Amino acid sequence: MSAVTDNQLSPTTGEPVSVVASRNKMGIWLCILSSTTGSVALLVAYSYLWSLNVNSSWAPPNNAWAELWPFWAICVGEVIAGVAMRWGWKGLQKGDRNRMLAGSLICAIVLLVVFVGQIIQIATFPFGPSDGAYASCTFWFAFSNAGWIALTMFLVFGIFNRTLARRLTPGNSSHAGLVGMWVIWISGVALLGAIFTTTMHESPNTNAPDFGNFQEP
């Protein structure tokens, strides 16, 4: 992923750069594993409830679906942030510290805008989280994405500060590369979420199974 040499020491811990890079790599992959399991669970739940439509409770009241464009705008923003971060990292590998500063700063600003947009989308949904299965799944998609964006902003600001302090160098750039990979990953998850939430509205099951009505005695 980068030019990491065993004889170079980390300016933060004093350990060999390769040791720190290995630890950072494990941390990012654990984040990816957590994101994957949660996202797959949400996608499976969304598609299952959409196809089954139990008690005809999939659609929100009055078929008040969420607007489509915010899902795609948020996804595009995350892609732009990922590209900026990777662009900065590639520059750092070539010895261009200013490019890493610019890339991480652009990434952080775009993510901040996207985060605010995600919060606005959640606050303006035309339904509540208990207004049917679609509403519940869509809220969870949006909340989980906001959480991942918040975590990513923290990581990206860390890269910017470490670059500013000259702790990241061409021979010690793996941390920036891993964070760039993570930003690309969450943009892919956002893409899947956008596809599901904008193309799977009306349930194909018009003969919804009725599991009975649960009433208090």
N, C-alpha and C positions, 0 to 999 in steps of 0.2 A: 504493500500500500504506500510506502514511503521509504526513503533512504534512511533506515535505522541502523546505527552501528553499535555494536556491543561495547566498544571502548569509550563511547560518549556517555556522560553522566547526566541525569536529569537535574536541572537547576532547582527543582522543587523538593525532591526527596533525596537526591544524591545517589540514587540507584542507577544501574545501567538503563539507558533509554529503552532497550528491548524489553526489559522486565516491566517497566511502567506501561509500555505500549501493549504488552500482553494483558495486563490487568485492565486497561481501558477497553480493550477489545472485548473482554469477557463482560464488562459492565454494559456496553452497548448491545451486545448480543442478548443479554438478559432482558434489556428493555424491549428489544425486538420480539423476544419470546413472549413477554407479557402482553405487548400490543397485539401480537398475532392471536394468542389464545382468546383474549377479550373480543377482538374484532370478529374472529370466526364465529364465536358464540352469538354475537349480535346479528351477524349476517344469516346464520342458520335459523335463529329465532324469527327474524324478519320474514324470511322466505317461507318458513313453516307456517307461521300464523297467517301470512298473506294467502297461501294456497288452501289452508283449511277453513279459515273464516268461521270459526266456531260461534254459534249463536248470532251470526251476521254482525259480529262486533268488531270486525277489522277496521272498517271505515270510520273516520271521525264524524261527529254530528254535522248533518247537512253537507257531507262530502267536502268539508273545508280542509282541503289538502294544503300542505305548506307550499309556498312559492318555490319554483324550480331554480331560478337563477342564483340565489344565494349559495346553494350547495356547490354549484360549479364555480362561482366567484371565489369561494373559500378554497376549493381544490386548486384552482389556478394560482392563487396567492401562495399556497404551500409549495407548488412546483417551482415558482419563481424564486422563492426563498432557498429551496434546495439547490437550484442551479447556481445562484449567487454564492452559496457556501462552497460548493464544489469548485467553482471558478476561482475563488479566493485561495483555496487549498492548493490547487494546481499552480497558482502563482507563487505561493510560499515554497513549494518544492523546488521552484526554479530560482529561489533567492529573492523574490519580490515580496517583501514584508508589507508594503503599502497595499498591494493587491489583496492580501489576506485581511488587512484591516478594513478595506473597502467592502470586500465580499461579506465578511461577518457582520459588518454594520448594516449593510443593505438587507441581509438576511434577517437580522434582529428587528429592523424597522418594519419590514414586510410582515413578519410574524406577529408583531404587535398590532398592526392594522387588521390582520386576519383574525386575531384573537378578539379584538373589539367587535369585528363583524360577526363572529360566531356568537358572542354574548347578545348582540342586538337581535340576531336571528332567533335565538332561544326565547328572548323576551317578547318577540312579536309573533310567535307561532299563533295561528288562529284557533288553537285548541289547547287544552290542558293535558298534562301527562296521563291523566286517568280517562281521557275521552277515547277509548278504544285501543286496540292492539297497535294500529299504525301510529297513533300518537305516542304511545309509550315507547315503542322501538325508535321512533324518530328523535324523541327527547334524549334517549340513551346514546344514540349515535352522536348527537350534537354535544352532549355533556362530555362524553369520552374524548371527542376530538378536541374540545376546549382544554381538557386536562393535558393531553399530549402536546398541544401547542404551548401551554404554559411551561411544561417541563423543557421543551425544546428551546424556548427563549432563554431559560436559565443556562442551558448548555452553550448556546451561541454567544451570549454575553460573556460567559467564561472564556471562550476562545478569543473573543475580541480583547478582553482585558489581559489575557496571557500573551497575546501577540503584542499588545501595546507595551507590556513590561519586558518584551524581548525574551520570553521564556519558550516561545515556539520558534524553531529555526528550521532550515531545510533538512537538517539531519534529525530533527525531533518534531515532526509535523503529523505524526500518526493520529494524535488526539483530534486535530482539526479534520482530518480525513474521515475519521469514525463518526464525528458529529455530522459532517456533510452526508454520509451514508444514512444516518438516522433521519435527517430531514427529508431526504428522498423517500425513505421508507414510509414515513407518516403521510407524505403526499400521495403515495400509492394507496394507502388505507383510506384516505379521504376520497380518492377517485372511486374506489369500490363502493363506499358509502353513498356517494353522489349517484352512481349508476342505479343502485338499489332503490334509493328514496325518490328518484325522479322518473323511473320507468315502471315501477311496480306499485301502482295505486289501486285501481279497482281489482278486487279479488276475482280470479277466474272461476271460483267455486260459487255458483249462484244457488246451489242446493246445499246451503251450509248445514252441517250437523248441529243438532240441538242437544246439548248436554243437560238440559233442565234448568230450572230457575231456583236459585238458592235464596230462601227467605228465612227471616228470623221467626221462630214460633210465636 
